[in-house]
Amino acid sequence: MNTTANSQIMRCPKCGANNRIAANAQTGAIPVCGRCKTPLAAEAQPVIFTDRNFAAEAEKSALPVLIDFWAAWCGPCRIIAPVIEQLAKELGGKVRVGKLNVDENQMTAARFRVQSIPTLLVLKNGSEVERIVGVQSKEAIRRRLEKYM
């Protein structure tokens, strides 16, 4: 989300269109994309990706996508979970952040050859451009994401 004098530019997470939104228009209404009518409220929580919604929600996203491949039983996954939530809040509108449970969504995990968790993938235009395996600091993850924003 870029800011100009009295407005901000927000990129649509679905179609990629840039939308100018008046900065002082806080009427409670959520702005929508002028092209595809998708709500433009930045996601403050990670999106839950599944085998069923992965293509539509991650691969067809106009924004770069950070995906946390995790499992409930994984200690390192629990360590990195708050970092993923913070990145979702901080990067909303610039990067789509989501999580995929590898135990419940084995097809997608196998398709991307995820062999250890946590594994973070960065997708841009539907293709993998970056892979981060293991626990990393928020700053390290953010540095690796910056070149795709």
Summary of the structure (lengths in Angstrom):
residues: 149
radius of gyration: 15.8
end to end distance: 10.7
largest distance: 47.9
contacts: 424
relative contact order: 0.17
helix: 26%
strand: 28%
